Amino acid sequence: MAFSQTPSIGVDLVNTTLATDIASGAKRVPFTLGMEVFASDGKRYVFAQANASISASTAVCTVSPSTFQATATGGAYTSPATAMVTGDYGWFSAASV
């Protein structure tokens, strides 16, 4: 399991924030979309929102550089280890080199 090495409080690279929790007011969106951190596994992570359902650990995700919406098609990012539905938030990884 990777952990953040960028000085930021509360970064959880493993778990996602559910859209239902945001909608109910149980949680807030924890970070600004597009925030990036580097992790102990040598990868760069970007905080993005699922624009469709994405299976756990999908290795071909695209993250839009303008909206930070993620889809499970043809990209260079890997989705979190938890399945996501439209509107969920999470950290998507990419090689940092």
Secondary structure, DSSP 8 states (H G I E B T S, - for coil): ---B-SS-TT--SS--B-HHHHHHTSS---S-TT-EEEBTTSEEEEEEEESS-B-TT-S-BEE-TTT-EEESSS-SBB--SS-B-TT-EEEEEEE--
